[in-house]
Amino acid sequence: MSEDGLKENSLTIIKKMMELSEKTQEDTSMLVDEILHSIFFLEVINDTKFSPNNIVRDEKMLNELKTRFPNPFDHYSSRLPKRSPISCVLDMIVRLIGQENENQIIKMLQDVIRPKSGDNNSKKKRFTSSTICVSQKTEGPDSARYYGVSMSTSGRHPGRIMVAASCLSAWDSHVADAVMTYCPGTTKKSYFDGTIQLPESVRCQAFSLSTGDEMPPCRSCGNLFGLYKNTEDEGWAYGNCAEVESLSNLLKNENEVKKQVQPTSQMCKDENRQKAKKETKDHLLDLLQKVKFKTGLEFYTPQRGLPLRNGGNV
């Protein structure tokens, strides 16, 4: 994809988030603020670096965004996002449609990330995920659904940066511990084991966003969460799968399930956990140095945006 195409892809996602935000009943401007910062950060650490001015080239729109959402412009080069842009899009869609409307949520997310007519190489589009996952305490219409998407970054370093950042700032502690059992490598740590075993009653189902088909968990998800039934032999990089974010959201909200999945390994002690967290922090700092992001590990806190002036559109 050309540089113009990459910038256009980022701008399209920003415009879509603004459009969806105006349709929600609640104030979702904080999600717009968050996605602006996340996109600006990821664009400035990529091999082809774009500033906000490069992405939003319409002066009127740029000024309106700076007025309503000043913090992303001030802090994209000094603070880290806690999650990738497409996670913000998914959150916005769930709030708009309602968590119970699973098929509609998947369809709308597909529409957002679907390549333009004639563009058959969607993998080249930035900030789009390949998989969505739905988790429930128990399978059934009355059980709340919790969603997650696969890591939506392009390039070797940005994906690793976002996994480490999410472990340290965003994901549920049990999920983060499970991922840090392996990350930043692919081999299980000799001193720490925070992996968990989900109860059989818990639903955790991934779907392809390109076809809508159900997808079995990969080997990595089997290692992290005990999702071994019909598991694929292939294992994706730890922390990249949609199951991670989906289960994190489930455990944050369902205390009964969280109590059932306490890590059982004798190596899951606080001193070992702190050692694993330090290794993750050191790895993240090393990656940030490689992409010439010179500030420390300060994470960005999204803020509510100011109302649209005169009821107009950005």
C-alpha positions as CSV (number, residue, x, y, z in Angstrom):
1,M,0.0,0.0,0.0
2,S,1.3,3.5,-0.9
3,E,2.0,6.1,1.7
4,D,-1.2,8.0,0.7
5,G,-3.1,4.8,1.1
6,L,-1.8,4.2,4.6
7,K,-2.7,7.8,5.6
8,E,-6.1,7.5,4.0
9,N,-6.7,4.2,6.0
10,S,-6.0,6.0,9.3
11,L,-8.2,9.0,8.4
12,T,-11.0,6.7,7.4
13,I,-11.0,5.0,10.8
14,I,-11.0,8.3,12.6
15,K,-13.9,9.6,10.5
16,K,-15.8,6.3,11.2
17,M,-15.3,6.7,14.9
18,M,-16.6,10.2,14.9
19,E,-19.6,9.1,12.9
20,L,-20.4,6.2,15.3
21,S,-19.8,8.4,18.4
22,E,-22.5,10.8,17.2
23,K,-25.0,7.9,17.0
24,T,-24.5,6.6,20.5
25,Q,-26.9,7.6,23.3
26,E,-24.1,8.0,25.8
27,D,-21.1,10.2,25.6
28,T,-18.5,8.1,23.8
29,S,-16.1,11.0,23.1
30,M,-13.5,9.4,25.3
31,L,-13.2,6.5,22.9
32,V,-12.6,9.0,20.0
33,D,-9.9,10.7,22.2
34,E,-8.3,7.3,22.8
35,I,-8.3,6.1,19.2
36,L,-6.7,9.4,18.1
37,H,-3.9,9.0,20.5
38,S,-3.4,5.3,19.6
39,I,-3.3,6.0,15.9
40,F,-1.0,9.0,16.2
41,F,1.4,6.9,18.4
42,L,1.5,3.9,16.1
43,E,2.0,6.1,13.0
44,V,4.9,7.9,14.6
45,I,6.7,4.7,15.6
46,N,6.2,2.9,12.2
47,D,8.9,2.7,9.6
48,T,6.9,5.2,7.5
49,K,6.3,7.9,10.1
50,F,3.3,10.2,9.9
51,S,2.5,13.1,12.1
52,P,-1.2,14.0,12.9
53,N,-0.8,16.8,10.3
54,N,0.2,14.2,7.7
55,I,-2.9,12.1,8.5
56,V,-5.6,14.8,8.8
57,R,-4.7,17.1,5.9
58,D,-8.0,19.0,5.9
59,E,-7.2,22.2,7.9
60,K,-10.7,22.7,9.1
61,M,-11.0,19.1,10.4
62,L,-7.6,19.2,11.9
63,N,-8.4,22.4,13.9
64,E,-11.7,21.0,15.0
65,L,-10.0,17.9,16.3
66,K,-7.3,19.8,18.1
67,T,-10.0,21.9,19.8
68,R,-12.2,19.0,20.8
69,F,-9.4,16.5,21.6
70,P,-6.2,18.4,22.4
71,N,-4.5,15.7,24.5
72,P,-3.8,13.2,21.8
73,F,-2.0,15.9,19.8
74,D,0.0,16.8,22.9
75,H,0.9,13.4,24.1
76,Y,1.2,11.0,21.1
77,S,5.0,11.2,21.2
78,S,5.4,11.0,25.0
79,R,2.8,8.6,26.3
80,L,1.9,5.0,25.4
81,P,-1.5,3.7,24.4
82,K,-3.0,0.9,26.4
83,R,-4.6,-0.9,23.4
84,S,-4.7,-0.8,19.7
85,P,-7.1,1.3,17.6
86,I,-9.4,-1.4,16.4
87,S,-10.1,-2.3,20.1
88,C,-11.6,1.2,20.4
89,V,-13.7,0.7,17.3
90,L,-15.0,-2.6,18.7
91,D,-15.8,-0.9,22.0
92,M,-17.7,1.8,20.2
93,I,-19.7,-0.7,18.1
94,V,-20.7,-2.7,21.2
95,R,-21.9,0.4,23.0
96,L,-23.9,1.5,19.9
97,I,-25.5,-1.9,19.2
98,G,-25.6,-3.6,22.6
99,Q,-23.5,-6.5,23.7
100,E,-26.3,-9.0,23.2
101,N,-26.5,-8.4,19.5
102,E,-23.5,-10.6,18.5
103,N,-24.2,-11.0,14.8
104,Q,-24.8,-7.3,14.3
105,I,-21.6,-6.4,16.1
106,I,-19.6,-8.8,13.9
107,K,-21.2,-7.5,10.7
108,M,-20.6,-3.8,11.6
109,L,-17.0,-4.5,12.4
110,Q,-16.6,-6.3,9.1
111,D,-18.0,-3.3,7.3
112,V,-15.6,-0.9,9.1
113,I,-12.5,-2.9,8.2
114,R,-13.6,-4.2,4.8
115,P,-11.2,-3.0,2.0
116,K,-12.5,-0.6,-0.6
117,S,-13.9,-2.0,-3.8
118,G,-11.1,-3.3,-5.9
119,D,-8.7,-3.6,-3.0
120,N,-8.2,-7.3,-2.5
121,N,-5.2,-7.1,-0.2
122,S,-6.8,-6.2,3.1
123,K,-3.7,-7.4,5.0
124,K,-1.9,-4.3,3.8
125,K,-4.5,-2.0,5.5
126,R,-3.3,-0.7,8.8
127,F,-5.1,-1.2,12.1
128,T,-7.4,-3.9,10.9
129,S,-7.9,-7.2,12.8
130,S,-8.4,-10.7,11.3
131,T,-10.3,-12.2,14.1
132,I,-13.0,-11.3,16.7
133,C,-13.8,-13.4,19.8
134,V,-16.9,-13.6,22.0
135,S,-16.7,-14.9,25.5
136,Q,-19.5,-15.7,27.9
137,K,-19.8,-17.0,31.5
138,T,-22.1,-19.6,30.2
139,E,-23.4,-20.1,26.7
140,G,-26.9,-18.8,26.4
141,P,-29.0,-15.7,25.5
142,D,-29.1,-14.3,29.1
143,S,-25.3,-14.5,29.6
144,A,-23.5,-11.2,28.9
145,R,-21.1,-11.3,25.9
146,Y,-17.6,-9.8,26.0
147,Y,-15.7,-9.1,22.9
148,G,-12.1,-8.8,21.7
149,V,-10.1,-8.5,18.5
150,S,-6.8,-9.8,17.4
151,M,-3.8,-7.3,17.6
152,S,-4.3,-4.8,14.8
153,T,-0.8,-3.5,14.2
154,S,1.5,-3.8,11.2
155,G,5.2,-4.4,11.6
156,R,7.3,-6.4,14.0
157,H,8.0,-3.9,16.7
158,P,4.5,-2.2,17.0
159,G,2.8,-5.5,17.7
160,R,5.2,-6.4,20.4
161,I,5.0,-3.0,21.9
162,M,1.2,-3.2,22.1
163,V,1.2,-6.7,23.7
164,A,3.7,-5.6,26.4
165,A,1.8,-2.3,27.0
166,S,-1.5,-4.1,27.3
167,C,0.0,-6.6,29.7
168,L,1.2,-3.8,31.9
169,S,-1.8,-1.5,31.7
170,A,-5.0,-2.9,30.2
171,W,-5.6,-6.6,30.5
172,D,-7.1,-8.4,33.4
173,S,-4.3,-9.5,35.8
174,H,-4.9,-13.3,35.2
175,V,-4.8,-12.8,31.4
176,A,-1.7,-10.6,31.7
177,D,0.0,-13.2,33.9
178,A,-0.8,-15.9,31.4
179,V,0.7,-13.9,28.5
180,M,3.8,-12.9,30.5
181,T,4.4,-16.6,31.2
182,Y,5.7,-16.7,27.7
183,C,6.3,-13.2,26.5
184,P,8.5,-11.6,25.3
185,G,9.6,-15.0,23.8
186,T,7.8,-18.1,22.8
187,T,9.2,-20.4,25.5
188,K,7.6,-20.9,28.8
189,K,9.5,-19.1,31.6
190,S,11.3,-21.4,34.0
191,Y,10.5,-19.3,37.1
192,F,6.9,-18.2,36.5
193,D,3.7,-19.8,35.4
194,G,0.5,-17.7,35.4
195,T,-1.4,-19.8,32.9
196,I,-5.0,-20.6,33.7
197,Q,-7.6,-23.3,32.9
198,L,-11.0,-22.0,31.8
199,P,-14.1,-24.0,33.0
200,E,-15.8,-26.0,30.3
201,S,-18.9,-24.0,30.9
202,V,-17.2,-20.8,29.7
203,R,-17.8,-20.0,26.0
204,C,-14.8,-18.5,24.1
205,Q,-15.4,-18.6,20.4
206,A,-13.4,-16.8,17.7
207,F,-14.6,-15.9,14.3
208,S,-12.8,-14.9,11.1
209,L,-13.6,-11.3,10.2
210,S,-13.0,-12.0,6.5
211,T,-15.5,-15.0,6.2
212,G,-17.5,-15.0,9.5
213,D,-16.6,-18.6,10.0
214,E,-15.9,-20.0,13.5
215,M,-12.2,-20.5,14.2
216,P,-10.7,-23.0,16.7
217,P,-8.2,-21.7,19.2
218,C,-4.6,-21.8,18.2
219,R,-1.9,-23.7,20.2
220,S,-0.9,-20.5,22.0
221,C,-4.4,-20.0,23.4
222,G,-4.4,-23.6,24.4
223,N,-1.2,-23.1,26.4
224,L,-2.4,-19.8,28.0
225,F,-6.0,-20.7,28.8
226,G,-6.4,-24.5,28.4
227,L,-8.4,-24.1,25.2
228,Y,-7.3,-27.4,23.8
229,K,-10.5,-28.7,22.3
230,N,-10.2,-28.8,18.5
231,T,-7.1,-26.6,18.9
232,E,-5.1,-25.8,15.7
233,D,-1.5,-26.9,15.6
234,E,-0.4,-23.4,14.6
235,G,0.4,-21.0,17.4
236,W,0.3,-17.3,16.9
237,A,2.6,-14.9,18.9
238,Y,1.5,-14.8,22.5
239,G,-0.9,-11.9,23.2
240,N,-1.9,-11.4,19.6
241,C,-5.1,-13.5,19.5
242,A,-8.6,-12.1,19.9
243,E,-9.2,-14.6,22.7
244,V,-6.8,-12.6,25.0
245,E,-8.8,-9.3,24.9
246,S,-12.2,-11.1,25.0
247,L,-11.3,-13.2,28.1
248,S,-9.7,-10.2,29.7
249,N,-13.0,-8.3,29.4
250,L,-14.9,-11.4,30.7
251,L,-12.7,-11.8,33.8
252,K,-12.9,-8.1,34.6
253,N,-16.7,-8.3,34.8
254,E,-17.5,-11.8,36.0
255,N,-16.0,-12.3,39.5
256,E,-17.4,-15.9,39.8
257,V,-15.4,-17.0,36.7
258,K,-12.3,-15.2,37.9
259,K,-12.4,-17.1,41.2
260,Q,-12.6,-20.4,39.3
261,V,-9.5,-19.7,37.2
262,Q,-7.0,-18.8,39.8
263,P,-3.5,-19.9,38.6
264,T,-2.5,-23.2,40.4
265,S,1.2,-23.4,39.7
266,Q,3.6,-23.1,42.7
267,M,5.6,-20.8,40.5
268,C,2.8,-18.2,40.4
269,K,4.1,-16.3,43.4
270,D,4.1,-12.6,43.7
271,E,7.9,-12.4,43.7
272,N,8.0,-14.3,40.5
273,R,5.2,-12.2,39.0
274,Q,7.1,-9.0,39.8
275,K,10.2,-10.5,38.1
276,A,8.1,-11.3,35.0
277,K,6.6,-7.8,35.0
278,K,10.1,-6.3,35.2
279,E,11.2,-8.4,32.2
280,T,8.2,-7.2,30.3
281,K,8.9,-3.6,31.2
282,D,12.6,-3.9,30.2
283,H,11.5,-5.6,26.9
284,L,9.1,-2.7,26.2
285,L,11.7,-0.1,26.9
286,D,14.1,-1.8,24.6
287,L,11.5,-1.9,21.8
288,L,10.7,1.8,22.3
289,Q,14.4,2.6,22.0
290,K,14.5,0.7,18.7
291,V,11.6,2.7,17.3
292,K,13.2,5.9,18.6
293,F,10.4,6.6,21.1
294,K,12.6,8.2,23.8
295,T,10.2,8.8,26.8
296,G,9.5,6.4,29.6
297,L,6.6,4.1,30.5
298,E,3.8,6.6,31.0
299,F,0.5,5.5,29.7
300,Y,-2.1,7.7,28.1
301,T,-5.4,8.4,30.0
302,P,-8.3,9.2,27.6
303,Q,-10.4,12.3,28.3
304,R,-13.8,13.3,27.3
305,G,-13.9,15.5,24.2
306,L,-15.5,19.0,24.0
307,P,-18.9,19.2,22.3
308,L,-19.1,19.9,18.6
309,R,-19.3,23.6,17.9
310,N,-22.7,24.8,16.7
311,G,-23.8,21.1,16.4
312,G,-21.6,20.7,13.3
313,N,-19.8,17.7,12.1
314,V,-16.0,17.1,12.2
